[in-house]
Amino acid sequence: MAFDAAMLSVILAELRECVLGGKIEKVYQPEQDEIQLAIRAGGETRRLLINAGANNPRLGFTSTQKENPLSAPMFCMLLRKHLGGARLSHIEQPGFERVAILTFDTRDEMGFATQRCIIAEIMGKYSNLIFTDADRRILGVLRPVDFTTSRKRQVLPGMRYDMPPPQDKCSPLSVTEQDFFAAIAAADPTRPADKWITSICLGLSAAVAREIVYRATRYPDTPLRYCDAPRLWAAFDGVMRIVRGEDVPTPTIAIDGSRPVEYSFLALTQYGSDALHEYPDTGSLLDAFFGARDRDTRVKQRAADILHLLNAAEHRITKKLAIQREELADCAKGAEYKAEGDLITANLWQLSRGMKQATLTDYSGEPDGDGNYPTRTLTLDERLTPAQNAQRLYKRYNKAKVAEVELARQIALAECELTYLESVEDALRRAETDQDMAEIRDELHQAGYASRMKSGAPRKQKVPVAAQYRTDDGLRVLCGKNNIQNEYITHKLAGKNDYWFHAKDRPGSHVVLFRGEGEPTDRDFTQAAEIAAYHSGAADGQNVAVDYTLARYVKKPAGGKPGLVIYHTNWTAYVTPDPETVKRLRVKG
């Protein structure tokens, strides 16, 4: 779903209630297209996130703290210069557009009171952030737009800010009941009602339009001719009452299985009550919907070299495995070579050099009812003697026997390498910070992949920082986010009587449950197993098998890849990981 003007309007109302008049404590720019403003208001500090990226543009509160670059970008430095200690004095959404104007009271370089504005244009791939003075003169822009990019509208420092070109639609906030009925009467009755709503009303997404139609007709794609106009107006006006702030919004995500598919400021009843997950505010809704997407985007941007390496290695190993398995199947012919050699040796007396074929009686076979043994026709090399033909077949047999053993060993090694690469891919999906990425690069360097990866030189080792959790009964749990962290918590931090968890037969994290004073409770075991299942390749599964054992039984085999362990004494628990529970148990920081 697009971040529409209605959603923006609800979020801005929440901002006015929570941080209007608040003081800017800090400005961050953790991503190239995203800023975060730490605003102190009402005795607490909230983070306002403004993302102007093409993939997930949005504005709203967030509780996610991302790692910031060592040196702040120029746009971030500009905001820090002008907004340090400033107060948010005004929040505006002009013309029900997907544009938010945040006005701040501050002081200029001479100490005189002045105003500065952040203008957030949340418009899909055209999203942008513009920083202006009180007269809307542009001081800085996140993504400059010149004549080479757009001939209709340029956004450059020094220019005066102009709103995006208006659309030929009306604001839904200004639509009256009479206007609504008149527009229905003039519309094509065969047109789907949701398409009609989005064609005449500014700032409403397709999901909200379908919801209006569904609430009026119980079908989201009903044509206008089958819509009762008063009921359609009642549904439309009910949504607008939420946008105007007359009714309380219900931030909701619609889930398909375990995958979020839509979000909105109201309950999307078209998906059914079982598929809806409500949130207390829009900030937690946006964090839940975009958290995984942002992480995937960040991984693709910051770890392109690692992904390229892993994909190339997997392709190479898979191709080699196919060839080796085909050769291993050919080794099954070794017994046939030996049988033919034995048959020639037993019949040397009736063979001679120069024969191309020979039909011989095979006395090793089973006779028929008349006592006659089967015959076999063999192809011979006419240049060799019968004994040399037999020796040639014995050599093929011996070669196939040796190759079978070696191919089985090579196939096992290749399968282990594929499993290892899957574990690195899994860790890459869970990487949260630049240090996590650096540890994965170090790991690949240790595993011998540095020659095929940029920044392959080993860096100065830092102490790995694993994810930390606390069970509801107060026990500490550590979860490795990559194989370096897995080895550290399993072999360095875990005591011999602490419990170790890992998803069975799946790539995933090592999880250690520290016992503390006494024996963990059943809830401790269940929650630790859920953490292990959630941080594995079976995160979306049901009844995921998780092996657990005492840490003293977990060993690393000699010469094993990073993160590879063996264990023989264990129990198995079956859990269904709940993402909300796992996130709740996470210790911040």
Helices and strands as residue ranges (DSSP letters): H 5-18, E 23-31, E 34-41, E 44-51, E 58-62, H 74-83, E 87-92, G 94-96, E 99-107, E 113-121, G 124-126, E 128-133, E 138-141, G 172-174, H 177-186, H 193-200, H 206-217, G 224-226, H 229-243, E 252-256, E 259-264, G 269-271, G 273-275, E 276-278, H 282-302, H 304-330, G 331-333, H 334-346, G 348-350, E 357-361, E 375-379, H 386-430, H 434-446, G 450-452, E 467-470, E 476-479, H 483-488, I 489-493, E 499-503, E 511-513, H 522-534, E 544-550, G 551-553, E 571-575, H 579-585
